[in-house]
Amino acid sequence: MKNLSKILVPTDLSDHSRRALEYGCSLAADEKAELVVMHVVCELNAWELYSEDALYVGINNGKPWPLDRVLAEAALDLSRFLEPQLTKFKELRSVTKRVLLGSVAQQINVVAEEEKADLVIMSPRRDRRLRHWLGGGITDQVTRKSPCPVLSITPPLPSQPWRKKFVPFFFGWPRQTTATL
């Protein structure tokens, strides 16, 4: 097995990506690898659809925020997201933060190639919406075009003790015969 020297963990600042970040921290500590944490900002975040200042005429006039402001706010959000992990980061050889603007799947693959990452760790969501069926989820898109292996960490499904208990009775199974009566 190849030794890991650099691990990329993309995050969308959700609880799902926190799970991937924790796994990436522990794997990087075990392998003595560098960790690159990245956050991709969508271009839609540059537009302010609702603002408290919008009550005043002439403020922003529906124009986008400057991109440096969008990236600065995203970097601040990423720093807040990483605060609970600061003690784990001290055990690692190196931790790098990157904030980018653009298409999420494309930027993840670009950074994986630039950084020469040995592994990308992601945590997809389990929802199956229309977007997933049309174009695939972000994890699917990254996996198809990634220059390195992609590890997908999903939370375990909750146990469902009712499974397979009610289905046979809806169809009249098990059938009782006169021999058992």
N, C-alpha and C positions, 0 to 999 in steps of 0.2 A: 504494500500500500504506500502511496505517495505521502510524504510528510507535508502538512499544510503550513505554508509560510504566511499567507494572507487570506483573510476571510472577509467577505463583503456581506453586510447585513442592511438591506434597504428597509426603510421604515415609513409608515404613513401616520405615525404617532397614535396608533390605536392599541388596544389591549392585545390584539392578535399579533401585532409586530413586536410588542413587548416580550411575548413568549419566544419569538425567534431571536431577539436580542439577548435574552438570558441564556438561551442555548448556545448562541454564538460566543458569548463571554466565557462560558464554561469550556467550550471546545477550544477556544483560543488560549485559555490558560493551560489546558492540558497539553496542547501541541506547541506552546510557546510561540504562537503566531501573532501577527499584527491583525488588528481589527479595524475595518473601515465601515463606519456607520454613515449611511447616506439618506437624504430626504429629497424627494423630487416635488417641486411646486408646480402645480398646473397653471397654465396661462389664465384660466378663469379667475384665479385668486387675485390677479392684478386689477380686476374690475370691481369697483365698489358698488354693489347693487343697492345696498341700503346703508345709509350713514346718518348719524345723529346731526351732522353738519348740513345734511341735505335740506333741512328746513330753511336755511338761508339761501337766497337766490345767488347764483353765480359761483357757489363752492363746487369744485370738481367738475361740474357741467357734464357728467357722464363720461369723463375721460378716464383712462386707466391710470393707476398709480405708477409712479416711476419704478422700473424693475429693480433698482437697487434697494428701494424701500420694501418691496415684496420679498426679496431675498434676505434682507436683514431681519424682517419679522419672522420668516421661516427659520432662520438660524437661531433666533431667540426661542421659538417654539421647540426646536430640536434640543436646545440646551436644557430647557425645562423638562422635556421628556426624558433626558438622560440623567437627570439629577439623582434618582433613586439607585442608579447603577454605578455611581462614582467610586464606591468602595471596591467594587469588583474590577473597575478599570485600573486600579492601582496594582493589581496582580498581573496585568497584561504587559507585554513588551512595548506595545505602541497602540494608541487609539487615535484614529483620524476621523474628523467629521467633514462631510461634504454636503452642500445644499446646491441643488441645480434646478433649472427651470426648463420645462419641456415635457415631452411624452414620457410617461413613467417607464414603460417596458424598454423603450429605446435607450433612455438615459441609464438604466440599470446595466444594460448590456455594454454600453459605451464605457462606463466606469469600470466594469469588470475587466474589460479588455485593456483600458489604460493602466489600471492598477496591477494588472497581471494577477488577478485573484485566483486562488486555487479552489475556492468554494463560495457559492452564494447561498445564504440561508434566508428563506422567506417563510412567512406564515400566512397562507391564503385564508380567505373567509369561506365558509361552507355554503353561503347562499347561492342559489341557482336562479339568477334573474335572466331577463331577456338578453342583456349585454353579454353574459357569460355564454349563452347558447349561440349568439351571433358571431362574436369574435374571440371568445375564450377569455378567461380571467387574466389578470396581470401575470400571475405565476405561470400560467400556461404559455403566454407569449414570451416571457423571459426564458422559460425552459426550452422552447423551440429554437431560439436564436442565441443562446448563451455560449460564450467561448469556454466555459468551465462547467463542472457539475453544479446542479441546483438541488439543495436539500429543502424539502417542504415539510414544515413542522405544523401540524394541525392539532387543535385541542381534542381530547378524547370525547367521543359521543357519550351523552348521558345514558345510563342503562335504562332499558325500557322493559320492565318485567311483564308487561301485558302482551308483548310480541308472541305470536304463535299460540296464544291461548284462545282467542276468540275466533280466529279465521276458520278453523274446521267446523265450528258449530253453525256458522252462517250457511254452510253448504250441506248441512245435515250429516256431517261426519263426526265422530265415528257412528256408524249405523248400528243400531241395536237389532239383533236377530232374535228370533224366538228361542234359539238354543241358549242364549245368555240370560233370557228372562226366566 
